[in-house]
Every structure is written in C-alpha cells, then in structure tokens.
Amino acid sequence: MTRPVELRVRATPKAVPEVRLRLREYGYDVRLCATELLTNVVEHVGEGTPVRIRVLGANEPGRVRVEVTDPDPRGTPTVLSAAETAECGRGLVLVSALADRWGVEQGPGGKTVWCELVPDREPADLADRCGAFVR
C-alpha cells in the first residue's frame, strides 16, 4: 500500500489527466476509478465544481478505497446500460467492473462516491465483467 493521498481540484476535463498523473504511484485500476468518478462530477454536477479526491487504505488489508466528494447532495449515481455506439455512459460500468464494491454516501454538505478494489490483482476480463451493462 502506498501513502494515502488527498487532492482538491475543480472538476474540469483538464483536471482528469492531472489527477491521473498525481496518482501515478497507484496502479492503473485505482487511477482509472478515480478519474472516472471525477469525470462523472464534470458531466452530472457541473464543470468547475470543487471536488475532494481521496485514495486510502480500506478497512480490509490489501484493499484501496477511492473517494470522490462533491458538494451536491442530489443525484445518486447508477450503473446504466450503454449502447455499443454510445459515446458516454460507461464510467460507472468500468468502476463496477474493476472494484469489488462501490457506493454513495450522502450528507447535507454533499455526497461521496466511493469504491474499493485490490490493486495489482490479476487483470480480469473486463469484457466479461462489463458485458452485462453494455449492449
């Protein structure tokens, strides 16, 4: 496990590769989950929204928890089906496929979308794991 990280950024398309770079000590799956959750804030809450991203150890050894917190308590992210030709709509499909579990914690000051995964696990066949969501 690498050190815990907390980043505060504005949710913008430009912030996505910057966050990926700042999380470079973590594996691909952790970086992908963090940036997909950040992208959801850009798309569904609004560009420029202040966001806190935390990557830390989970309650179980060997797990990493990724949290993305935004100030909008409304809206519960859900996994949706995406058509093969759709240009968006797969972010939570990827998070759901890579993470062992994920969820949303809502409070009066906003919401936190989180996921927990085992970094550096043998690569799963994402096509199999995502197939149920992508049609």
Contacts in CASP RR format, 6 or more apart in sequence:
PFRMAT RR
TARGET T0000
AUTHOR 0000-0000-0000
METHOD contacts of the structure
MODEL  1
MTRPVELRVRATPKAVPEVRLRLREYGYDVRLCATELLTNVVEHVGEGTP
VRIRVLGANEPGRVRVEVTDPDPRGTPTVLSAAETAECGRGLVLVSALAD
RWGVEQGPGGKTVWCELVPDREPADLADRCGAFVR
1 57 0 8 1.000
1 62 0 8 1.000
1 64 0 8 1.000
2 25 0 8 1.000
2 26 0 8 1.000
3 25 0 8 1.000
4 54 0 8 1.000
4 55 0 8 1.000
4 56 0 8 1.000
4 57 0 8 1.000
5 22 0 8 1.000
5 23 0 8 1.000
5 26 0 8 1.000
5 53 0 8 1.000
5 54 0 8 1.000
5 55 0 8 1.000
5 56 0 8 1.000
6 52 0 8 1.000
6 53 0 8 1.000
6 54 0 8 1.000
7 19 0 8 1.000
7 22 0 8 1.000
7 23 0 8 1.000
7 52 0 8 1.000
7 53 0 8 1.000
7 54 0 8 1.000
8 50 0 8 1.000
8 51 0 8 1.000
8 52 0 8 1.000
8 53 0 8 1.000
9 15 0 8 1.000
9 18 0 8 1.000
9 19 0 8 1.000
9 38 0 8 1.000
9 50 0 8 1.000
9 51 0 8 1.000
9 53 0 8 1.000
10 48 0 8 1.000
10 49 0 8 1.000
10 50 0 8 1.000
10 51 0 8 1.000
11 38 0 8 1.000
11 41 0 8 1.000
11 42 0 8 1.000
11 45 0 8 1.000
11 46 0 8 1.000
11 47 0 8 1.000
11 48 0 8 1.000
11 49 0 8 1.000
11 50 0 8 1.000
11 51 0 8 1.000
11 70 0 8 1.000
12 42 0 8 1.000
12 47 0 8 1.000
12 48 0 8 1.000
13 39 0 8 1.000
13 42 0 8 1.000
13 47 0 8 1.000
15 38 0 8 1.000
15 42 0 8 1.000
15 51 0 8 1.000
16 35 0 8 1.000
16 38 0 8 1.000
16 39 0 8 1.000
16 42 0 8 1.000
19 31 0 8 1.000
19 34 0 8 1.000
19 35 0 8 1.000
19 38 0 8 1.000
19 53 0 8 1.000
20 31 0 8 1.000
20 34 0 8 1.000
20 35 0 8 1.000
23 30 0 8 1.000
23 31 0 8 1.000
23 34 0 8 1.000
23 55 0 8 1.000
24 31 0 8 1.000
26 55 0 8 1.000
26 64 0 8 1.000
26 119 0 8 1.000
27 119 0 8 1.000
27 120 0 8 1.000
29 98 0 8 1.000
29 117 0 8 1.000
29 119 0 8 1.000
29 121 0 8 1.000
30 55 0 8 1.000
30 64 0 8 1.000
30 66 0 8 1.000
30 117 0 8 1.000
30 119 0 8 1.000
32 94 0 8 1.000
32 98 0 8 1.000
33 66 0 8 1.000
33 94 0 8 1.000
33 95 0 8 1.000
33 98 0 8 1.000
33 99 0 8 1.000
33 115 0 8 1.000
33 117 0 8 1.000
34 53 0 8 1.000
34 55 0 8 1.000
34 66 0 8 1.000
34 68 0 8 1.000
36 91 0 8 1.000
36 92 0 8 1.000
36 94 0 8 1.000
36 95 0 8 1.000
37 53 0 8 1.000
37 66 0 8 1.000
37 68 0 8 1.000
37 95 0 8 1.000
37 113 0 8 1.000
37 115 0 8 1.000
38 51 0 8 1.000
38 53 0 8 1.000
38 68 0 8 1.000
39 91 0 8 1.000
40 68 0 8 1.000
40 77 0 8 1.000
40 91 0 8 1.000
40 92 0 8 1.000
40 113 0 8 1.000
41 49 0 8 1.000
41 51 0 8 1.000
41 68 0 8 1.000
41 70 0 8 1.000
42 48 0 8 1.000
42 49 0 8 1.000
43 88 0 8 1.000
44 75 0 8 1.000
44 77 0 8 1.000
45 70 0 8 1.000
45 72 0 8 1.000
49 70 0 8 1.000
49 71 0 8 1.000
49 72 0 8 1.000
50 70 0 8 1.000
50 71 0 8 1.000
51 68 0 8 1.000
51 69 0 8 1.000
51 70 0 8 1.000
52 67 0 8 1.000
52 68 0 8 1.000
52 69 0 8 1.000
53 66 0 8 1.000
53 67 0 8 1.000
53 68 0 8 1.000
53 69 0 8 1.000
54 65 0 8 1.000
54 66 0 8 1.000
54 67 0 8 1.000
54 69 0 8 1.000
55 64 0 8 1.000
55 65 0 8 1.000
55 66 0 8 1.000
55 67 0 8 1.000
56 64 0 8 1.000
56 65 0 8 1.000
56 67 0 8 1.000
57 63 0 8 1.000
57 64 0 8 1.000
57 65 0 8 1.000
58 64 0 8 1.000
58 65 0 8 1.000
58 116 0 8 1.000
60 116 0 8 1.000
62 118 0 8 1.000
62 119 0 8 1.000
63 100 0 8 1.000
63 116 0 8 1.000
63 117 0 8 1.000
63 118 0 8 1.000
64 116 0 8 1.000
64 117 0 8 1.000
64 118 0 8 1.000
64 119 0 8 1.000
65 114 0 8 1.000
65 115 0 8 1.000
65 116 0 8 1.000
66 99 0 8 1.000
66 114 0 8 1.000
66 115 0 8 1.000
66 116 0 8 1.000
66 117 0 8 1.000
67 112 0 8 1.000
67 113 0 8 1.000
67 114 0 8 1.000
68 112 0 8 1.000
68 113 0 8 1.000
68 114 0 8 1.000
69 110 0 8 1.000
69 111 0 8 1.000
69 112 0 8 1.000
69 113 0 8 1.000
70 110 0 8 1.000
70 111 0 8 1.000
71 109 0 8 1.000
71 110 0 8 1.000
72 110 0 8 1.000
72 111 0 8 1.000
73 106 0 8 1.000
73 107 0 8 1.000
73 108 0 8 1.000
73 109 0 8 1.000
73 110 0 8 1.000
73 111 0 8 1.000
75 111 0 8 1.000
76 104 0 8 1.000
76 106 0 8 1.000
76 111 0 8 1.000
77 92 0 8 1.000
77 104 0 8 1.000
77 113 0 8 1.000
78 92 0 8 1.000
79 92 0 8 1.000
79 93 0 8 1.000
79 96 0 8 1.000
79 133 0 8 1.000
80 89 0 8 1.000
80 92 0 8 1.000
80 93 0 8 1.000
80 133 0 8 1.000
81 133 0 8 1.000
81 134 0 8 1.000
81 135 0 8 1.000
82 88 0 8 1.000
82 89 0 8 1.000
82 90 0 8 1.000
82 93 0 8 1.000
82 133 0 8 1.000
82 134 0 8 1.000
82 135 0 8 1.000
83 135 0 8 1.000
84 134 0 8 1.000
84 135 0 8 1.000
90 130 0 8 1.000
90 133 0 8 1.000
90 134 0 8 1.000
92 102 0 8 1.000
93 130 0 8 1.000
93 133 0 8 1.000
93 134 0 8 1.000
94 126 0 8 1.000
94 130 0 8 1.000
95 102 0 8 1.000
95 115 0 8 1.000
96 102 0 8 1.000
96 129 0 8 1.000
96 133 0 8 1.000
97 124 0 8 1.000
97 126 0 8 1.000
97 129 0 8 1.000
97 130 0 8 1.000
97 133 0 8 1.000
98 115 0 8 1.000
98 117 0 8 1.000
98 124 0 8 1.000
98 126 0 8 1.000
99 115 0 8 1.000
99 116 0 8 1.000
99 117 0 8 1.000
100 116 0 8 1.000
100 117 0 8 1.000
100 118 0 8 1.000
101 115 0 8 1.000
101 116 0 8 1.000
102 113 0 8 1.000
102 114 0 8 1.000
102 115 0 8 1.000
102 116 0 8 1.000
103 113 0 8 1.000
103 114 0 8 1.000
103 115 0 8 1.000
104 111 0 8 1.000
104 112 0 8 1.000
104 113 0 8 1.000
104 114 0 8 1.000
105 111 0 8 1.000
105 112 0 8 1.000
105 114 0 8 1.000
END
